[in-house]
Amino acid sequence: MPRRNLATLRIRTTERRSRIMAQIRSSENASTEAPLVALLKKNGITGWRRHFNLVGKPDLVFPRRRVAIFVDGCFWHRCPLHGHLPRANNLFWLRKLKANQKRDRHVNAQLDVKGWVVIRIWEHDMRSDALVCLRRIRLVLQRPLISKSPFSLSATPDSTCTTANYPTPTLTLRERKRPPHAGHKR
């Protein structure tokens, strides 16, 4: 049996590990999305959908109200309170996590242009202060239907998710004119 170069083995192992890790897809995150779903169900909030085909793949969407909710993990989105960089492979993780933050800002801007209101909730806020998160969601859902949002309720990745960081929606916005549904008479 020929002797293999140890560096070659490491590269193959790293490449194989990378390929395996790239195939992993999460369908439901138990620490972020599941508690939000439970909170909404417990409080009788309806009209939301999961796995909605929308830019950025929000965790939950209220299609009729044009509200997209993201529950951002503290590690993956660099929460200012709990985000940290692993010691191993520091440069890789710094680039990856900064790219996640940049993508978050880009998704917020794209959805805002399309008339969607974006709510970003930190994972730790769902654990520590779920009622504040619930109040923020209710506040947005109570606003009148609009054609295009002149404000965005999305947090920047550098801020924490407290109600102080979110402006109160203006109630003087134009209501969106919706065509009647097929089969319904006005």
N, C-alpha and C positions, 0 to 999 in steps of 0.2 A: 504494500500500500504506500503510495507516494506521500511524502510529507508536505503538508500545506502551509503556506505562509500565514502566520497568525493575523497579520493586517488584512489579508484578503478575506479570511473568515469573519473578521469583525465587520468589514464593509458589507459582506453578504448578509450577515445577521442584521445589521442596521437597516439595509435596504429592505430585507424581508419584514422586519418589525415595522418599518414605515409603511409598507404596502398593507400589512394587516391592520394597522391603526387607521389608515385612510379609509378602510372599508367599514369602519364602525359608524353607525348612524343612530342617533337617539330619536325615538319616536315620542317619548314623553319623559321629561326630566322630573324626577320625584322631588327634588329639592326646590324647584322653581315653579314649573307650570302646574303641577298637581295641587299644591296648596292654594293657588289662585282659583282653580276650578272649584275646589271644595268650598272656598270662601264665597264665591258667587252663588253656588247652589244653596248653601246654608242661608244666604240672605235673600234668596228669591230673585236674583237678577238673571234675566233671561235675554235671549236674542243674540248670544255670542256663538261663535263657531271656532272650531279648532281646525288646523291644517287647511286654512283658507289660502288660495293661490293669490298671493300678494307679495310685492317687493319686500325683501328682507325676512320673509317667513315669520310673521308675528306669532307669538304663542297663542293669543286669542284675538278675535276680530269681532266687532259689532258691525256687520255689513250695512245695515240700514242707517245706523248713526255715523258711519264712516270713521270708526275709532279702531285703531290698532294698538294692542297692548303687548309689550315685550317685558319679560321678566329676565333681567340681565344677571348672570352669575357674577359674583364678586371677583373671582379669579379671572374668568375669561374676558371680562369687560373692564378690568382694572378699577375696581371700586376704590375711591380715595381713602376709605376707612379700612378695608380688608384686603384689597388687592396687593399682591406681592409677586416678586419675580423669583422663580426657583434658582437655587445656586448653580445647579448643573446646567450647562448649555445656556447661560444667561443671555447672550446676544441673540440666539434663536428666539427665545421666549419674548424678549423685549420687542423684536421686530413683529412677531406674531400678534402679540397683544396690542401693540400700537396699530397694526393693520385692522384688528377687530374694532378698535375705537374709531378709526377713520371710516370703516364700512358703516358703523352705526350712524355717524354724522351724515354720510351720504344717503343712507336709507331714510333717515328722518327728513332730509331735504326733498328727496324724491316723493315721499308720501305727502309731505306738506304741499308740494306743487300740485299734486293730484287731488287735493282737497280733503285729505285724511288728517285726523288728529292723532298724534302719536303720544302714548303714555309709556314711559320707561320706568320700571320699578326695580330697585336693587333686590337681590336675593335676600339680603339680611333684613330689609324692611318687611318682607313677607313673613319672616320669622318673628321679628321683634315688635313690629307695629302694623299688623295687618289691617286694623281698623282705619288707620290713616290712609293706607292704600285704597281701601274700600271707599272712603269718603272722596278721594281724588277721582276714582272711577265714576262714582255717582254724580259728582259735580259736572264732569264732562258729558255724561249721558243725559243730563237734564237740560243741556243747552239746546236751542232750537236747531232744527235741521238746516244746514247751510250748503251752498253750492261749492264754496272754496273757503278754506279756513285762513283768515288773515293772521292767525296766531298759531303757535305750536306749543303744545304742552310737553314736549319731549325734553328730558334732562340732557345736559351735556354729560359726556362720560366723566368729566372732572367734578361734577356736583353730586350732592347726596339727594336722595328722594324725599324731601320734606315738602309739605304744602307751601312753604314760603318760596320755593323755587318755581312754582307753577302759577302763572297769572290767572286771575279769575276771568273766565270767558265773558266777553261783552254780549249783552242780550239784545243789542240793536242790529244784529246782523241780518242780512236778507235770508229769508227762508227759501229753501230749495223747492222748486216746483216739480212735483213728481207726477208722472202720468198715472192714471188709475190702473189698477191691476186688471188683467183680463178676467171677465166674469163678475167683476164688482161694479155696481152702479153707484154714482155719487148722488 
